[in-house]
Amino acid sequence: MKPFEKFLNDTLGTKELLETYLELRQEFQRLGFSENDLENPPTYSPMMMRLFHKFGDTQKALFNQVKDYGFDVTFTEFMSYMKPLMDKINELTPLEKNGNIKRRNQRDED
């Protein structure tokens, strides 16, 4: 285990990031999203946007904290550590196979 990974195992920031990710996945479930819908969401709920921004802010803060403690780590290495943890959450919060949301036409067609 790399030193930065041990640090991430013991910091509360990792727990906060994963809890936010879990809440975001649960919101996707509530909205009936499929995995494919995540690439181009059919709708954006206020809760989804709040959690999305909270996740991004927490992720950035946690990475910066790792760097501030002097660990020589790239963002790619950081995310390589986080990915299996997030994949476990994905397994616990599966999304619809095809989704059940009808896409809104958001184009300005006359």
PAKEFI-538463 format. One record per atom (N, C-alpha, C): residue number from 1; residue in one letter; atom name; z, y, x. Coordinates in Angstrom, 2 decimals, decimal comma. Each point is the difference from the previous one (the first is absolute). Layout:
% PAKEFI-538463
site resi: NUM&resn: A&name: CA&up: Z&north: Y&east: X;
...
END
This chain:
% PAKEFI-538463
site resi: 1&resn: M&name: N&up: 0,00&north: -1,18&east: 0,85;
site resi: 1&resn: M&name: CA&up: 0,00&north: 1,18&east: -0,85;
site resi: 1&resn: M&name: C&up: 0,00&north: 1,25&east: 0,90;
site resi: 2&resn: K&name: N&up: -0,89&north: 0,91&east: -0,29;
site resi: 2&resn: K&name: CA&up: -0,10&north: 1,24&east: 0,77;
site resi: 2&resn: K&name: C&up: 1,18&north: 0,90&east: -0,34;
site resi: 3&resn: P&name: N&up: 0,39&north: 0,87&east: 0,94;
site resi: 3&resn: P&name: CA&up: 1,15&north: 0,89&east: -0,26;
site resi: 3&resn: P&name: C&up: -0,16&north: 0,86&east: -1,26;
site resi: 4&resn: F&name: N&up: -1,19&north: 0,53&east: -0,25;
site resi: 4&resn: F&name: CA&up: -0,17&north: 0,83&east: -1,19;
site resi: 4&resn: F&name: C&up: 0,14&north: -0,82&east: -1,28;
site resi: 5&resn: E&name: N&up: -0,36&north: -1,29&east: 0,07;
site resi: 5&resn: E&name: CA&up: 0,14&north: -0,87&east: -1,17;
site resi: 5&resn: E&name: C&up: 1,48&north: -0,26&east: -0,29;
site resi: 6&resn: K&name: N&up: 0,79&north: -0,19&east: 1,04;
site resi: 6&resn: K&name: CA&up: 1,44&north: -0,16&east: -0,19;
site resi: 6&resn: K&name: C&up: 0,60&north: 1,26&east: -0,63;
site resi: 7&resn: F&name: N&up: -0,45&north: 1,16&east: 0,49;
site resi: 7&resn: F&name: CA&up: 0,46&north: 1,27&east: -0,57;
site resi: 7&resn: F&name: C&up: -0,36&north: 0,06&east: -1,49;
site resi: 8&resn: L&name: N&up: -1,23&north: -0,34&east: -0,35;
site resi: 8&resn: L&name: CA&up: -0,44&north: 0,06&east: -1,39;
site resi: 8&resn: L&name: C&up: 0,76&north: -1,00&east: -0,87;
site resi: 9&resn: N&name: N&up: 0,38&north: -1,14&east: 0,58;
site resi: 9&resn: N&name: CA&up: 0,80&north: -0,98&east: -0,75;
site resi: 9&resn: N&name: C&up: 1,35&north: 0,56&east: -0,41;
site resi: 10&resn: D&name: N&up: 0,53&north: 0,91&east: 0,83;
site resi: 10&resn: D&name: CA&up: 1,36&north: 0,49&east: -0,21;
site resi: 10&resn: D&name: C&up: 0,10&north: 1,38&east: -0,65;
site resi: 11&resn: T&name: N&up: -1,12&north: 0,68&east: -0,17;
site resi: 11&resn: T&name: CA&up: 0,05&north: 1,36&east: -0,54;
site resi: 11&resn: T&name: C&up: -0,12&north: 0,01&east: -1,53;
site resi: 12&resn: L&name: N&up: 0,68&north: 0,95&east: -0,61;
site resi: 12&resn: L&name: CA&up: -0,07&north: 0,14&east: -1,46;
site resi: 12&resn: L&name: C&up: -1,36&north: 0,52&east: -0,45;
site resi: 13&resn: G&name: N&up: -0,72&north: 0,67&east: 0,89;
site resi: 13&resn: G&name: CA&up: -1,32&north: 0,53&east: -0,35;
site resi: 13&resn: G&name: C&up: -0,96&north: -1,09&east: -0,41;
site resi: 14&resn: T&name: N&up: 0,08&north: -1,15&east: 0,66;
site resi: 14&resn: T&name: CA&up: -0,87&north: -1,12&east: -0,36;
site resi: 14&resn: T&name: C&up: 0,31&north: -0,48&east: -1,41;
site resi: 15&resn: K&name: N&up: 1,29&north: -0,10&east: -0,32;
site resi: 15&resn: K&name: CA&up: 0,40&north: -0,42&east: -1,34;
site resi: 15&resn: K&name: C&up: -0,51&north: 1,00&east: -1,05;
site resi: 16&resn: E&name: N&up: 0,14&north: 1,28&east: 0,30;
site resi: 16&resn: E&name: CA&up: -0,47&north: 1,03&east: -0,94;
site resi: 16&resn: E&name: C&up: -1,51&north: -0,08&east: -0,20;
site resi: 17&resn: L&name: N&up: -0,74&north: -0,20&east: 1,09;
site resi: 17&resn: L&name: CA&up: -1,46&north: -0,10&east: -0,10;
site resi: 17&resn: L&name: C&up: -0,39&north: -1,20&east: -0,85;
site resi: 18&resn: L&name: N&up: 0,63&north: -1,14&east: 0,24;
site resi: 18&resn: L&name: CA&up: -0,34&north: -1,21&east: -0,75;
site resi: 18&resn: L&name: C&up: 0,43&north: 0,10&east: -1,46;
site resi: 19&resn: E&name: N&up: 1,10&north: 0,66&east: -0,28;
site resi: 19&resn: E&name: CA&up: 0,41&north: 0,20&east: -1,39;
site resi: 19&resn: E&name: C&up: -1,00&north: 0,89&east: -0,74;
site resi: 20&resn: T&name: N&up: -0,48&north: 1,02&east: 0,67;
site resi: 20&resn: T&name: CA&up: -1,01&north: 0,88&east: -0,62;
site resi: 20&resn: T&name: C&up: -1,28&north: -0,77&east: -0,24;
site resi: 21&resn: Y&name: N&up: -0,39&north: -0,83&east: 0,96;
site resi: 21&resn: Y&name: CA&up: -1,21&north: -0,82&east: -0,16;
site resi: 21&resn: Y&name: C&up: 0,15&north: -0,96&east: -1,18;
site resi: 22&resn: L&name: N&up: 1,19&north: -0,59&east: -0,14;
site resi: 22&resn: L&name: CA&up: 0,26&north: -0,89&east: -1,12;
site resi: 22&resn: L&name: C&up: -0,11&north: 0,76&east: -1,33;
site resi: 23&resn: E&name: N&up: 0,58&north: 1,17&east: -0,06;
site resi: 23&resn: E&name: CA&up: -0,10&north: 0,81&east: -1,23;
site resi: 23&resn: E&name: C&up: -1,46&north: 0,34&east: -0,31;
site resi: 24&resn: L&name: N&up: -0,77&north: 0,28&east: 1,01;
site resi: 24&resn: L&name: CA&up: -1,42&north: 0,32&east: -0,19;
site resi: 24&resn: L&name: C&up: -0,74&north: -1,21&east: -0,53;
site resi: 25&resn: R&name: N&up: 0,26&north: -1,17&east: 0,56;
site resi: 25&resn: R&name: CA&up: -0,64&north: -1,22&east: -0,49;
site resi: 25&resn: R&name: C&up: 0,41&north: -0,28&east: -1,46;
site resi: 26&resn: Q&name: N&up: 1,25&north: 0,24&east: -0,32;
site resi: 26&resn: Q&name: CA&up: 0,46&north: -0,22&east: -1,37;
site resi: 26&resn: Q&name: C&up: -0,69&north: 0,97&east: -0,96;
site resi: 27&resn: E&name: N&up: -0,26&north: 1,22&east: 0,47;
site resi: 27&resn: E&name: CA&up: -0,74&north: 0,95&east: -0,83;
site resi: 27&resn: E&name: C&up: -1,42&north: -0,49&east: -0,22;
site resi: 28&resn: F&name: N&up: -0,62&north: -0,55&east: 1,05;
site resi: 28&resn: F&name: CA&up: -1,34&north: -0,56&east: -0,15;
site resi: 28&resn: F&name: C&up: 0,01&north: -1,15&east: -1,00;
site resi: 29&resn: Q&name: N&up: 1,05&north: -0,82&east: 0,03;
site resi: 29&resn: Q&name: CA&up: 0,12&north: -1,09&east: -0,97;
site resi: 29&resn: Q&name: C&up: 0,12&north: 0,57&east: -1,42;
site resi: 30&resn: R&name: N&up: 0,84&north: 1,00&east: -0,15;
site resi: 30&resn: R&name: CA&up: 0,23&north: 0,60&east: -1,32;
site resi: 30&resn: R&name: C&up: -1,31&north: 0,55&east: -0,57;
site resi: 31&resn: L&name: N&up: -0,82&north: 0,56&east: 0,88;
site resi: 31&resn: L&name: CA&up: -1,28&north: 0,56&east: -0,44;
site resi: 31&resn: L&name: C&up: -1,09&north: -1,05&east: -0,17;
site resi: 32&resn: G&name: N&up: 0,29&north: -1,25&east: 0,39;
site resi: 32&resn: G&name: CA&up: -0,97&north: -1,08&east: -0,16;
site resi: 32&resn: G&name: C&up: -1,11&north: 0,02&east: 1,04;
site resi: 33&resn: F&name: N&up: 0,26&north: 0,54&east: 1,16;
site resi: 33&resn: F&name: CA&up: -1,02&north: 0,10&east: 1,05;
site resi: 33&resn: F&name: C&up: -0,27&north: -1,37&east: 0,63;
site resi: 34&resn: S&name: N&up: -1,23&north: -0,14&east: 0,49;
site resi: 34&resn: S&name: CA&up: -0,37&north: -1,14&east: 0,84;
site resi: 34&resn: S&name: C&up: 0,00&north: 0,48&east: 1,45;
site resi: 35&resn: E&name: N&up: -0,11&north: -0,93&east: 0,94;
site resi: 35&resn: E&name: CA&up: -0,09&north: 0,38&east: 1,42;
site resi: 35&resn: E&name: C&up: -1,22&north: 0,89&east: 0,22;
site resi: 36&resn: N&name: N&up: -1,10&north: -0,31&east: -0,68;
site resi: 36&resn: N&name: CA&up: -1,22&north: 0,82&east: 0,15;
site resi: 36&resn: N&name: C&up: 0,20&north: 1,41&east: -0,53;
site resi: 37&resn: D&name: N&up: 0,83&north: 0,16&east: -1,02;
site resi: 37&resn: D&name: CA&up: 0,28&north: 1,32&east: -0,55;
site resi: 37&resn: D&name: C&up: 0,68&north: 0,92&east: 1,01;
site resi: 38&resn: L&name: N&up: 0,67&north: -0,58&east: 0,97;
site resi: 38&resn: L&name: CA&up: 0,72&north: 0,81&east: 0,99;
site resi: 38&resn: L&name: C&up: -0,95&north: 0,80&east: 0,87;
site resi: 39&resn: E&name: N&up: -1,24&north: -0,50&east: 0,16;
site resi: 39&resn: E&name: CA&up: -0,99&north: 0,72&east: 0,81;
site resi: 39&resn: E&name: C&up: -0,50&north: 1,25&east: -0,71;
site resi: 40&resn: N&name: N&up: -0,12&north: -0,07&east: -1,31;
site resi: 40&resn: N&name: CA&up: -0,47&north: 1,12&east: -0,80;
site resi: 40&resn: N&name: C&up: 0,72&north: -0,06&east: -1,35;
site resi: 41&resn: P&name: N&up: 1,25&north: 0,51&east: -0,05;
site resi: 41&resn: P&name: CA&up: 0,80&north: -0,14&east: -1,21;
site resi: 41&resn: P&name: C&up: -0,68&north: 0,59&east: -1,23;
site resi: 42&resn: P&name: N&up: 0,08&north: -0,73&east: -1,12;
site resi: 42&resn: P&name: CA&up: -0,60&north: 0,50&east: -1,24;
site resi: 42&resn: P&name: C&up: 0,77&north: 1,16&east: -0,61;
site resi: 43&resn: T&name: N&up: 1,27&north: 0,11&east: 0,35;
site resi: 43&resn: T&name: CA&up: 0,84&north: 1,07&east: -0,52;
site resi: 43&resn: T&name: C&up: 1,10&north: 0,27&east: 1,02;
site resi: 44&resn: Y&name: N&up: 0,56&north: 1,18&east: -0,08;
site resi: 44&resn: Y&name: CA&up: 1,08&north: 0,39&east: 0,90;
site resi: 44&resn: Y&name: C&up: 1,19&north: 0,48&east: -0,83;
site resi: 45&resn: S&name: N&up: 1,06&north: -0,80&east: -0,03;
site resi: 45&resn: S&name: CA&up: 1,18&north: 0,43&east: -0,73;
site resi: 45&resn: S&name: C&up: 0,82&north: 0,94&east: 0,88;
site resi: 46&resn: P&name: N&up: 0,77&north: 0,89&east: -0,60;
site resi: 46&resn: P&name: CA&up: 0,87&north: 0,87&east: 0,80;
site resi: 46&resn: P&name: C&up: 0,96&north: -0,79&east: 0,90;
site resi: 47&resn: M&name: N&up: 0,54&north: -1,11&east: -0,54;
site resi: 47&resn: M&name: CA&up: 0,91&north: -0,83&east: 0,79;
site resi: 47&resn: M&name: C&up: -0,73&north: -0,61&east: 1,20;
site resi: 48&resn: M&name: N&up: -1,21&north: -0,47&east: -0,23;
site resi: 48&resn: M&name: CA&up: -0,79&north: -0,59&east: 1,08;
site resi: 48&resn: M&name: C&up: -0,25&north: 1,02&east: 1,10;
site resi: 49&resn: M&name: N&up: -0,33&north: 1,21&east: -0,36;
site resi: 49&resn: M&name: CA&up: -0,27&north: 1,03&east: 0,99;
site resi: 49&resn: M&name: C&up: 1,28&north: 0,39&east: 0,75;
site resi: 50&resn: R&name: N&up: 1,10&north: 0,09&east: -0,71;
site resi: 50&resn: R&name: CA&up: 1,28&north: 0,32&east: 0,64;
site resi: 50&resn: R&name: C&up: 0,36&north: -1,06&east: 1,02;
site resi: 51&resn: L&name: N&up: -0,13&north: -1,28&east: -0,39;
site resi: 51&resn: L&name: CA&up: 0,33&north: -1,10&east: 0,91;
site resi: 51&resn: L&name: C&up: -0,99&north: -0,08&east: 1,17;
site resi: 52&resn: F&name: N&up: -1,26&north: 0,27&east: -0,28;
site resi: 52&resn: F&name: CA&up: -1,01&north: -0,02&east: 1,07;
site resi: 52&resn: F&name: C&up: 0,33&north: 1,03&east: 1,08;
site resi: 53&resn: H&name: N&up: 0,35&north: 1,20&east: -0,43;
site resi: 53&resn: H&name: CA&up: 0,34&north: 1,05&east: 0,96;
site resi: 53&resn: H&name: C&up: 1,33&north: -0,29&east: 0,70;
site resi: 54&resn: K&name: N&up: 0,95&north: -0,54&east: -0,74;
site resi: 54&resn: K&name: CA&up: 1,29&north: -0,36&east: 0,60;
site resi: 54&resn: K&name: C&up: -0,21&north: -1,08&east: 1,06;
site resi: 55&resn: F&name: N&up: -0,84&north: -0,99&east: -0,30;
site resi: 55&resn: F&name: CA&up: -0,28&north: -1,06&east: 0,96;
site resi: 55&resn: F&name: C&up: -0,63&north: 0,58&east: 1,27;
site resi: 56&resn: G&name: N&up: -1,00&north: 0,85&east: -0,17;
site resi: 56&resn: G&name: CA&up: -0,66&north: 0,60&east: 1,16;
site resi: 56&resn: G&name: C&up: 0,94&north: 0,84&east: 0,84;
site resi: 57&resn: D&name: N&up: 0,82&north: 0,78&east: -0,67;
site resi: 57&resn: D&name: CA&up: 0,97&north: 0,85&east: 0,72;
site resi: 57&resn: D&name: C&up: 1,03&north: -0,85&east: 0,74;
site resi: 58&resn: T&name: N&up: 0,49&north: -1,04&east: -0,65;
site resi: 58&resn: T&name: CA&up: 1,00&north: -0,87&east: 0,62;
site resi: 58&resn: T&name: C&up: -0,60&north: -0,77&east: 1,17;
site resi: 59&resn: Q&name: N&up: -1,22&north: -0,47&east: -0,18;
site resi: 59&resn: Q&name: CA&up: -0,70&north: -0,72&east: 1,05;
site resi: 59&resn: Q&name: C&up: -0,17&north: 0,89&east: 1,24;
site resi: 60&resn: K&name: N&up: -0,44&north: 1,21&east: -0,22;
site resi: 60&resn: K&name: CA&up: -0,20&north: 0,95&east: 1,11;
site resi: 60&resn: K&name: C&up: 1,33&north: 0,32&east: 0,68;
site resi: 61&resn: A&name: N&up: 1,04&north: 0,23&east: -0,79;
site resi: 61&resn: A&name: CA&up: 1,32&north: 0,32&east: 0,56;
site resi: 61&resn: A&name: C&up: 0,56&north: -1,17&east: 0,81;
site resi: 62&resn: L&name: N&up: -0,19&north: -1,21&east: -0,51;
site resi: 62&resn: L&name: CA&up: 0,51&north: -1,17&east: 0,72;
site resi: 62&resn: L&name: C&up: -0,75&north: -0,19&east: 1,31;
site resi: 63&resn: F&name: N&up: -1,31&north: 0,15&east: -0,02;
site resi: 63&resn: F&name: CA&up: -0,78&north: -0,12&east: 1,24;
site resi: 63&resn: F&name: C&up: 0,43&north: 1,07&east: 1,00;
site resi: 64&resn: N&name: N&up: 0,17&north: 1,22&east: -0,48;
site resi: 64&resn: N&name: CA&up: 0,44&north: 1,08&east: 0,89;
site resi: 64&resn: N&name: C&up: 1,40&north: -0,27&east: 0,55;
site resi: 65&resn: Q&name: N&up: 0,87&north: -0,60&east: -0,80;
site resi: 65&resn: Q&name: CA&up: 1,34&north: -0,34&east: 0,46;
site resi: 65&resn: Q&name: C&up: -0,08&north: -1,02&east: 1,14;
site resi: 66&resn: V&name: N&up: -0,87&north: -0,99&east: -0,16;
site resi: 66&resn: V&name: CA&up: -0,19&north: -1,01&east: 1,05;
site resi: 66&resn: V&name: C&up: -0,47&north: 0,69&east: 1,29;
site resi: 67&resn: K&name: N&up: -0,96&north: 0,90&east: -0,13;
site resi: 67&resn: K&name: CA&up: -0,51&north: 0,72&east: 1,16;
site resi: 67&resn: K&name: C&up: 1,08&north: 0,90&east: 0,61;
site resi: 68&resn: D&name: N&up: 0,79&north: 0,66&east: -0,86;
site resi: 68&resn: D&name: CA&up: 1,07&north: 0,89&east: 0,48;
site resi: 68&resn: D&name: C&up: 1,06&north: -0,74&east: 0,79;
site resi: 69&resn: Y&name: N&up: 0,21&north: -1,28&east: -0,33;
site resi: 69&resn: Y&name: CA&up: 0,97&north: -0,79&east: 0,74;
site resi: 69&resn: Y&name: C&up: -0,57&north: -0,49&east: 1,34;
site resi: 70&resn: G&name: N&up: -1,24&north: 0,37&east: 0,27;
site resi: 70&resn: G&name: CA&up: -0,58&north: -0,30&east: 1,30;
site resi: 70&resn: G&name: C&up: -0,78&north: -1,30&east: 0,09;
site resi: 71&resn: F&name: N&up: -0,22&north: -0,64&east: -1,12;
site resi: 71&resn: F&name: CA&up: -0,79&north: -1,23&east: 0,04;
site resi: 71&resn: F&name: C&up: -1,48&north: 0,34&east: 0,14;
site resi: 72&resn: D&name: N&up: -0,65&north: -0,69&east: 0,93;
site resi: 72&resn: D&name: CA&up: -1,43&north: 0,21&east: 0,23;
site resi: 72&resn: D&name: C&up: -0,77&north: -0,93&east: -0,94;
site resi: 73&resn: V&name: N&up: -0,31&north: 0,51&east: -1,17;
site resi: 73&resn: V&name: CA&up: -0,64&north: -0,82&east: -1,03;
site resi: 73&resn: V&name: C&up: -1,09&north: 0,83&east: -0,68;
site resi: 74&resn: T&name: N&up: -1,09&north: -0,66&east: -0,32;
site resi: 74&resn: T&name: CA&up: -1,08&north: 0,66&east: -0,73;
site resi: 74&resn: T&name: C&up: 0,21&north: -0,21&east: -1,50;
site resi: 75&resn: F&name: N&up: -0,69&north: 0,80&east: -0,80;
site resi: 75&resn: F&name: CA&up: 0,10&north: -0,17&east: -1,44;
site resi: 75&resn: F&name: C&up: -0,52&north: -1,37&east: -0,41;
site resi: 76&resn: T&name: N&up: -1,02&north: -0,50&east: 0,70;
site resi: 76&resn: T&name: CA&up: -0,55&north: -1,32&east: -0,29;
site resi: 76&resn: T&name: C&up: 1,05&north: -1,08&east: 0,23;
site resi: 77&resn: E&name: N&up: 0,75&north: 0,10&east: 1,09;
site resi: 77&resn: E&name: CA&up: 1,07&north: -0,96&east: 0,27;
site resi: 77&resn: E&name: C&up: 1,10&north: 0,10&east: -1,05;
site resi: 78&resn: F&name: N&up: 0,32&north: 1,22&east: -0,36;
site resi: 78&resn: F&name: CA&up: 1,00&north: 0,24&east: -1,04;
site resi: 78&resn: F&name: C&up: -0,41&north: -0,68&east: -1,30;
site resi: 79&resn: M&name: N&up: -1,25&north: 0,21&east: -0,41;
site resi: 79&resn: M&name: CA&up: -0,47&north: -0,58&east: -1,25;
site resi: 79&resn: M&name: C&up: -0,18&north: -1,51&east: 0,11;
site resi: 80&resn: S&name: N&up: -0,29&north: -0,51&east: 1,19;
site resi: 80&resn: S&name: CA&up: -0,09&north: -1,45&east: 0,19;
site resi: 80&resn: S&name: C&up: 1,36&north: -0,65&east: -0,23;
site resi: 81&resn: Y&name: N&up: 1,06&north: 0,71&east: 0,35;
site resi: 81&resn: Y&name: CA&up: 1,35&north: -0,49&east: -0,28;
site resi: 81&resn: Y&name: C&up: 0,30&north: 0,08&east: -1,50;
site resi: 82&resn: M&name: N&up: -0,40&north: 1,09&east: -0,65;
site resi: 82&resn: M&name: CA&up: 0,32&north: 0,20&east: -1,41;
site resi: 82&resn: M&name: C&up: -0,84&north: -0,88&east: -0,93;
site resi: 83&resn: K&name: N&up: -1,22&north: -0,34&east: 0,38;
site resi: 83&resn: K&name: CA&up: -0,92&north: -0,71&east: -0,88;
site resi: 83&resn: K&name: C&up: 0,56&north: -1,32&east: -0,55;
site resi: 84&resn: P&name: N&up: 0,58&north: -0,89&east: 0,83;
site resi: 84&resn: P&name: CA&up: 0,54&north: -1,24&east: -0,59;
site resi: 84&resn: P&name: C&up: 1,13&north: 0,27&east: -1,00;
site resi: 85&resn: L&name: N&up: 0,78&north: 1,03&east: 0,23;
site resi: 85&resn: L&name: CA&up: 1,07&north: 0,35&east: -0,94;
site resi: 85&resn: L&name: C&up: -0,60&north: 0,49&east: -1,31;
site resi: 86&resn: M&name: N&up: -1,04&north: 0,79&east: 0,09;
site resi: 86&resn: M&name: CA&up: -0,66&north: 0,50&east: -1,20;
site resi: 86&resn: M&name: C&up: -0,76&north: -1,12&east: -0,71;
site resi: 87&resn: D&name: N&up: -0,58&north: -0,92&east: 0,77;
site resi: 87&resn: D&name: CA&up: -0,70&north: -1,14&east: -0,61;
site resi: 87&resn: D&name: C&up: 0,98&north: -0,87&east: -0,80;
site resi: 88&resn: K&name: N&up: 1,24&north: -0,11&east: 0,47;
site resi: 88&resn: K&name: CA&up: 1,01&north: -0,77&east: -0,74;
site resi: 88&resn: K&name: C&up: 0,27&north: 0,68&east: -1,35;
site resi: 89&resn: I&name: N&up: 0,06&north: 1,32&east: 0,00;
site resi: 89&resn: I&name: CA&up: 0,18&north: 0,74&east: -1,26;
site resi: 89&resn: I&name: C&up: -1,21&north: -0,22&east: -0,90;
site resi: 90&resn: N&name: N&up: -1,20&north: -0,03&east: 0,59;
site resi: 90&resn: N&name: CA&up: -1,21&north: -0,26&east: -0,79;
site resi: 90&resn: N&name: C&up: 0,09&north: -1,36&east: -0,69;
site resi: 91&resn: E&name: N&up: 0,55&north: -1,00&east: 0,71;
site resi: 91&resn: E&name: CA&up: 0,16&north: -1,33&east: -0,59;
site resi: 91&resn: E&name: C&up: 0,99&north: 0,02&east: -1,16;
site resi: 92&resn: L&name: N&up: 1,05&north: 0,82&east: 0,14;
site resi: 92&resn: L&name: CA&up: 1,03&north: 0,07&east: -1,03;
site resi: 92&resn: L&name: C&up: -0,43&north: 0,84&east: -1,20;
site resi: 93&resn: T&name: N&up: -1,00&north: 0,86&east: 0,19;
site resi: 93&resn: T&name: CA&up: -0,48&north: 0,87&east: -1,06;
site resi: 93&resn: T&name: C&up: -1,52&north: -0,14&east: -0,14;
site resi: 94&resn: P&name: N&up: -0,46&north: -1,17&east: -0,45;
site resi: 94&resn: P&name: CA&up: -1,44&north: -0,20&east: -0,11;
site resi: 94&resn: P&name: C&up: -0,61&north: 0,92&east: -1,06;
site resi: 95&resn: L&name: N&up: -1,21&north: 0,40&east: 0,24;
site resi: 95&resn: L&name: CA&up: -0,71&north: 0,86&east: -0,95;
site resi: 95&resn: L&name: C&up: -0,96&north: -0,85&east: -0,82;
site resi: 96&resn: E&name: N&up: -0,48&north: 0,58&east: -1,08;
site resi: 96&resn: E&name: CA&up: -0,94&north: -0,70&east: -0,89;
site resi: 96&resn: E&name: C&up: -1,23&north: -0,44&east: 0,78;
site resi: 97&resn: K&name: N&up: -0,58&north: -1,13&east: -0,41;
site resi: 97&resn: K&name: CA&up: -1,21&north: -0,47&east: 0,68;
site resi: 97&resn: K&name: C&up: -1,16&north: 0,97&east: -0,21;
site resi: 98&resn: N&name: N&up: -0,21&north: 0,43&east: -1,23;
site resi: 98&resn: N&name: CA&up: -1,11&north: 0,90&east: -0,30;
site resi: 98&resn: N&name: C&up: 0,46&north: 1,38&east: -0,44;
site resi: 99&resn: G&name: N&up: 1,28&north: 0,17&east: -0,17;
site resi: 99&resn: G&name: CA&up: 0,52&north: 1,27&east: -0,50;
site resi: 99&resn: G&name: C&up: -0,26&north: 0,10&east: -1,49;
site resi: 100&resn: N&name: N&up: 0,73&north: 0,86&east: -0,68;
site resi: 100&resn: N&name: CA&up: -0,23&north: 0,15&east: -1,43;
site resi: 100&resn: N&name: C&up: -0,12&north: 1,47&east: -0,37;
site resi: 101&resn: I&name: N&up: -0,42&north: 0,80&east: 0,95;
site resi: 101&resn: I&name: CA&up: -0,15&north: 1,43&east: -0,23;
site resi: 101&resn: I&name: C&up: -1,47&north: 0,34&east: -0,10;
site resi: 102&resn: K&name: N&up: -0,35&north: 0,68&east: -1,06;
site resi: 102&resn: K&name: CA&up: -1,38&north: 0,46&east: -0,14;
site resi: 102&resn: K&name: C&up: -0,12&north: 1,32&east: 0,78;
site resi: 103&resn: R&name: N&up: -0,99&north: 0,07&east: 0,83;
site resi: 103&resn: R&name: CA&up: -0,19&north: 1,20&east: 0,81;
site resi: 103&resn: R&name: C&up: -0,40&north: 1,17&east: -0,88;
site resi: 104&resn: R&name: N&up: 0,59&north: 1,15&east: 0,32;
site resi: 104&resn: R&name: CA&up: -0,37&north: 1,22&east: -0,69;
site resi: 104&resn: R&name: C&up: -1,25&north: 0,56&east: 0,67;
site resi: 105&resn: N&name: N&up: -0,89&north: 0,55&east: -0,77;
site resi: 105&resn: N&name: CA&up: -1,15&north: 0,67&east: 0,57;
site resi: 105&resn: N&name: C&up: 0,44&north: 1,38&east: 0,43;
site resi: 106&resn: Q&name: N&up: 0,05&north: 0,20&east: 1,30;
site resi: 106&resn: Q&name: CA&up: 0,50&north: 1,27&east: 0,52;
site resi: 106&resn: Q&name: C&up: -1,13&north: 0,89&east: 0,49;
site resi: 107&resn: R&name: N&up: -1,21&north: -0,35&east: -0,30;
site resi: 107&resn: R&name: CA&up: -1,13&north: 0,82&east: 0,42;
site resi: 107&resn: R&name: C&up: -0,29&north: 1,06&east: -1,06;
site resi: 108&resn: D&name: N&up: -0,54&north: 1,08&east: 0,42;
site resi: 108&resn: D&name: CA&up: -0,38&north: 1,05&east: -0,94;
site resi: 108&resn: D&name: C&up: -1,42&north: -0,20&east: -0,46;
site resi: 109&resn: E&name: N&up: -0,15&north: -0,94&east: -0,92;
site resi: 109&resn: E&name: CA&up: -1,33&north: -0,29&east: -0,51;
site resi: 109&resn: E&name: C&up: -0,23&north: 0,79&east: -1,27;
site resi: 110&resn: D&name: N&up: -1,15&north: 0,57&east: -0,11;
site resi: 110&resn: D&name: CA&up: -0,32&north: 0,79&east: -1,21;
site resi: 110&resn: D&name: C&up: -0,62&north: -0,86&east: -1,07;
END
